[in-house]
Amino acid sequence: MTLTATVPAPARAARPPSRLRRGLARLSPYAYITPFFALFAAFGLFPLLYTAYVSLYRVELQTPGEMEWRGLGNYTALFGDDYFWTALRNTFTIGVISTVPQLLMALGLAHLLNYKLRGRTFFRVTMLLPYATSVAAATLVFAQLFGRDFGLINYLLGLVGIHPVNWQSGTVASQIAVSTIVTWRWTGYNALIYLAGMQSIPSDLYEAAELDGASRWRQFLHVTLPGLRPTILFTIVVSTIGATQLFGEPLLFEGSISGGISHQYQTLGLYMYEQGWGFFHLGRAAAVAWVMFVLIVGLVGVNTAIARRRSAREA
Amino acid sequence: MTVLATPRRTERAGSPRQAARPRGGRAGGQHHGGRLAYAVLVVAALVSAFPFYWTIVAATRSNAELAATPPALLPGGNLVHNFQQVLQQADIGKALLNSLIVSGSVTVGTVLCSTLAGFAFAKLRFKGRNALLAVTIGTMMIPPQLGVIPLFMLIAKLHWVNQLQSVILPGLVSAFGVFFMRQYLVQALPDELIEAGRVDGASTARIFWSIVVPIARPGMAVLGMLTFMASWNDFFWPVVALSSQEPTVQVALRQLGGGYVHDQSVIMAGTLLGTLPVLLVFGLLGRQIVGGIMQGAVKG
């Protein structure tokens, strides 16, 4: 790349290009993708594949160089651990109660943001604000709002006559609290993604629907939703991946790596961290990572299949 | 008001991106929003913004004031004291500097790598192009946590634990960035310009610096902002790779929140410090960030 650049270009162009020069020209596109792919191989692809290998060994955090073959031992140990199943269940329930309302609200908000409104940009920017905060900051703030004794949320509930909820130790309550943080951070982002999708739906479709006498609600059902299908599928895939890996929110909600005293809101991501950096079993943590991966592939596959079948039926 | 609003709208509709998609009409935007639409949006905006307001309230109060009933709802005068406490409990100055170094390097590196690769994928012909692009896009679906253990073993072997390059180098890998720049350049960079450059005898490298980069600049700016925010806010990998001796802001925040004494007003003062820089970026460039996210979205 630098080689070709240092050659004075105009002088060269006059002569027919040499063989060397032609060879370089054929190779030069690769020079442009090399920085990315070199980093990608070292820090993306290699770790990914190596995780499967590590999951078959006993590897301890203090001595990562010493590896002892265990076969599927890490996996059988995992499946025999009650807390693994708790984490799996928690990941699923927290995933559902954060993703479903989040995407539904985002769809509604996107629809409203698509109207001709005064201050439209203001609303869009404000709704994206939570996306600009970090998991750490958001969780610390919400942990305080959800405080049992002095939290603002319990105070407000008290005003309408509801007894204070113990957001930290109740299983359902703590999972709702953690899901609230996720929903707060991502609803606006998803709303903007939907809005972008809505704006690429041709307006003649709406005009045609209007001529046919379709109400606004029917237009939403029969023009907007089908037009948004690829976008909706995209957000479902992204949220599924995000929900499966949830880590910062349950870690910082109370500051413990066990996700509450009885692991009531420990997710798989946090369980993996606990195995690896709490108990020093890197091999076992790698096995958790692979379980997470299989889970994600499965969930994404199921979601895609459902979406495909629905669109095939309607077509 | 309405007189002012009309020319602005036409100006936005006439922007190059809109013109590039002639069929992309305003769709549901035909309808004017009713009172209910405004009411719902105002509530949503308040819910989005309230935690920020409340961070300020809590950061400027004392712990005792926060524990009072009814709780304080207006900012108080305890900010300086709380900041001093933060500085005592966590090296937040160093953390801010580290975050700035990490996010700055990651942003510059990612934008450069992504523009180079995005240009090649968009405009150059070479063997294996489609397959490599498919691999790149495919990996966007793979969760980063999957590779964390070997990555940790790798940096342990290199003796990089607790050193900033352990966070910077893996941060430069951005399949999304490559994809984003490719999409941008396919649209924004006419083939004729590159051909004209070749006729004039410019090498590909020359074409890249003198033609591609100037045209790619708006896309690079958007990618840069998104990368900076994501890198500043990254939590999982920095927590694994760094410790309290060499923290980024997010790692330092964990330290504040995970201590034995939960001094809420101090935690909130730390949160405020850690969030301010990215809020500043967001305040200045919010519009462009919104535009960038919508631009990168999957469309029907």
Interface residues (C-beta under 8 A of the other chain):
Chain A: M1 T2 T4 A5 V7 A9 P10 R12 A13 A25 R26 S28 P29 Y30 Y32 I33 P35 F36 F37 L39 F40 A42 F43 G44 L45 F46 P47 L48 Y50 T51 V54 V59 P64 G65 G108 L109 H111 L112 L113 N114 Y115 K116 L117 R118 T121 F122 F123 R124 V125 T126 M127 L128 L129 P130 A132 T133 S134 V135 A136 A137 A138 T139 L140 V141 F142 A143 Q144 L145 G147 D149 F150 L152 Y155 W184 G188 Y189 L192 I193 L195 A196 G197 M198 Q199 S200 I201 P202 S203 D204 Y206 R216 Q219 F220 T224 G227 L228 R229 P230 T231 F234 V237 I241 T244 Q245 F247 G248 L251 L252 G255 G269 M272 Y273 G276 W277 L282 A285 A286 A289 W290 M292 F293 I296 V300
Chain B: M1 A5 R21 R23 G24 G25 R26 A27 G28 G29 Q30 H31 H32 G33 A37 Y38 V40 L41 A44 A45 V47 S48 A49 P51 F52 W54 T55 A58 L66 A67 T69 P70 P71 L112 C113 S114 L116 A117 F119 A120 F121 L124 R125 F126 R129 L132 T136 T139 M141 I142 P143 P144 Q145 L146 G147 V148 I149 P150 L151 F152 M153 L154 A156 K157 L169 P170 L172 V173 A175 V178 D200 G201 A202 S203 T204 A205 R206 F208 M229 W232 N233 D234 F235 F236 V239 V240 V249 Q250 L253 R254 L256 G257 G258 G259 Q264 I267 M268 T271 G274 T275 V278 L279 V281 F282 G286 R287 I289 V290 I293 M294 Q295 A297 V298 K299 G300
